[in-house]
Amino acid sequence: MPIYQVDAFTSDIFHGNPAAVCLLEKEMPDSWLQAVAAEMNLSETAFLLKGDEDYQLRWFTPKVEVDLCGHATLASAHVLFSTGRAAAGQEVRFHTRSGILSAVENDGWITLNFPSRPVRTVAEPEGLKEALGLLPRYIGMGEDLLVEVTNERLVRECTPDFARLKQIPVRGVILTARADTDGVDFVSRFFGPQVGINEDPVTGSAHTSLAPYWSEKLGKTDFTAWQISARGGVLKVSLLGDRVAISGQAVMVMQGELLAGE
């Protein structure tokens, strides 16, 4: 089975967020999919299975299956467009645990259409300040815990205690602030020790909560976002009612054949 490694949300190799993309020939057992993801040992491995017109798409971390993953969806779309399995300008549709998602390629940028996941204000979880080593300005909960702090520097310099952070019962923690960098609206980082990822380099799914959050605070619907992990990545994000359009670039790093059967 063909398998690829793609750096997503970047135009430069060895930046952005790496994902593996495996093109299945038939449905495979969940245990096999999980074993492949553990073998690849990337934050996400995507599995695509072609249907009559659309694709089934599933995402696995090295430890668990997840409901939504932005960068591995972008990587999957990039594989389809770059290998000629989909044509430029064609809408590719994915059937996923989060419903039907779509991707369109235009001039080197791939735009994903995801459901919006607004956050609601919640009380501060016990141990959060100690785990992050900083004082939250705002705490909200959607699919993940969203923590706003007062400036970009605090986001950039945060050094979490991952052992403590893992004790907080959430899938992940989004740390965000209004950007101080010219041309950028907001910055973020994403920590997910509960699902086996201490820090995810670029997290498309987090922006389904970041977009409605910053839209309310900044009074706009179109953003340039920068996830300021060590590898880093830039995303163009638009809030479209109850949907979020997330655009990024991607570059192929490796391609090969997966020889292990079930």
N, C-alpha and C positions, 0 to 999 in steps of 0.2 A: 504494500500500500504506500502511495506517495506521502511523504511527510516533509514539512518545510519549517524553517525558523525565520521569523519576520520581526524586525524592529518596528514597532508601531508608534505613531505620534512623533515621528521624526523623519527628516530627509537624509540624515547622516547615519551611516552604519555604526553600530556599537553605542548608539544613544537611544532615547525613547524607552519603550517597554518591550522586551522580547516575549514572543509567544510562539508556541509550536502549533502547527495546523496539520491535522491528519485527515486525508481523504479516504473515507471508508468505502469498501466495496459492498458491504452488507451490514446489518445490525450486529453489534458485538455486545457481549455481556458487560454489565456495569463494572464488574470486578476487573475485567480486562482493560476497560477504558481508564479506570483509576490507576491500574498498574503502569500503563503507558505514561500517564501524567506524572506519576512518581518517578519513573525512569527519566523523563525529560527534565524534571526538577526545575521547571520554570514556574513563574507565578500562575500562569494559565496554559493549558493545552486545549485547543479547540478540535472538535470532531465534526466533520461534515459528511452528510449522507445525501446523495442526490435523489430527489423525487422526480415526478413527471415534469415539473416546471421549477419548483423551488427546492430549497435545501433544509434538511433537519440540522440543527446546530446545538451542540452541547459543550459546556465548559467545565473543566476540572482543574483545581489546584493540585499540588502533590498529595493533598490529604482528603479533599471533599469536592463534590459537585456543587456548583454555584448557580444561582438563578439568572444572573446577568453579568456580562463582562464586556466592557467597551473595547479595550485594546485588542483582545483576541478576536472580536467581531471584525474590527478594522483589519487585522492581520488576515482573517479568513477571506474577506472581500478582496484584499490586495492579491492573495494567491489566485483567486478566481479571475480577476481582471488581468494580472500579469502573465498568466499561463494561457490566456485565450479561452478559458472556459466561460467567461462572460465578456461582453463587448463594452467598450467605453460608452457611457451614456445610458447603458441598460440598467434597469433597476433589478437588483438581486434581492430576493426575499428569503428570510430565514425563519423557520418555525422553531420556537424556543420555549423554555419554561416561563419566559416573560412575554409570551405572545409572539405576534409576527413582527419582525424587525426588518428594515430594508437598508440597502446601501447603494449609492450611486457614485461613480467616478467621473470627475471632471477636471481636466488640466492638472493631473497629478495629485489632486485632493479627493479623498473619499469622504462622503457625508453619510453618517448613520442617523437613523430616525428611531429614537427610543422613547419609552413612556417617561413622563415627568414624575419625580418622586419628592414632593415637597417635604420639609421637616416640620415638626411641631415642637414647641418649647417643652423641655423636660427638666426635672431637677438634676443637679450634678451628681453623677454616680460616685459612690464612695471610692476614694483612692485615685480619682482621675487627676487631680492637681499633682499628686505625688508621682504618678506614673509619667505625666508629661513634663513635669518640672516647670510649669508656668500657670498663670492665672487666666482662666477663660473669661472672655467678654460676653459670650453667648453660647448656650448649649441647646442643640435641637436633635431630634431623632427622626430618621426616615428609615431607609434600609440599613443605614449606618448612623453612628453618632457623629454629628457635625459640631465642631468646636471652633468658634471664631476667636481670634486674639487681635491685639490692637495694631500690629504692624507686620510687614513682610519679614523683617529681621527675626522676629520671634519664631515665625514659621521655619525660616531657613536654618536657624541655629538650634532648633529643638532636638534634644537627644533623649528620646523616651527610655524609660525603664521597661523593657518589653516583658519581663517576668511579671511586673505589676500590671501592665496594660493587659496582659493575657487573662487576668482575673476578672476583668470587666466583661460582663456577658453581652457583648455585641459582636457582630460580624467584623466590623472595622471602625476605625476612627478617622474622620476627615478633619484635618487641621487647616484652617484657612484664614486669610486676612485680605483686606484691600491692598492692591499692589502699590508699591512706591516706584516701581520701574516704569519708565515711559512706554506707552503703547500697550500696556497690560492692564486689565481691569482688576483681576484678583489672582492670588496665588494659592496653592494648596499643597499638602502632602497627605499620603494615605498609609495608615498602619493597620495591619491585619494579622497579628500573631495568633488570634483564635482560629484562623483558617490556614495557618502555616506560612504566612507571608509577613515577616516583620515590617518591611516597607515595600510597597508596590511602586515601581518607578513612575508610571503614568496610569491613571485610573479613569477610564472613560465613564464607567457607571457612576462614579462619585459625582460627576458633573450633572447627572439627572436630578440631584438634590442641590448642587451648587448653583445651577442656573436659576431656578425659581427663588432661591434664597437671595442671591445677589441682585436679581431683577427687582425684588421688593425694596432692597436697601439702596440701590443705585438709580432706580427709576428708568431702566432701559432693558432691552431684550436681546441685544447682540453683544457678545463679549469676546475678547481675547484672553484666554486663561493660560497660566503657566504653572505646571506642576514642578516644583523646585526640589526634586530628589537629586541624588548624585548624578544620575543619567539625564534626567530632565525631559520635558516634552511640552510642546505648544499645541493648544487646541483652540479652534474657533467654535463657539457655542452660541446657539440661538434658542430662545424659549418660544415655542409655537403653541400657545394654549396649554393643553395637557400633554404635549410632546416636546422633546428636546432634540434639536439637530446638533450633532457633534461631528466636526470635520477635522481630519488630520491626514498626514502623509505617512508613508510606510516604505520600508526597503527590505528586500530579501537578503538574508544572511547565509542560509544553507538550504540545500534540498537533497533528498535522498529517498531511500525505500525502507519502510519498516518491515523487517523480516519475521518478527515474532508473531506467531499465530496464537489463537486462544488456547 
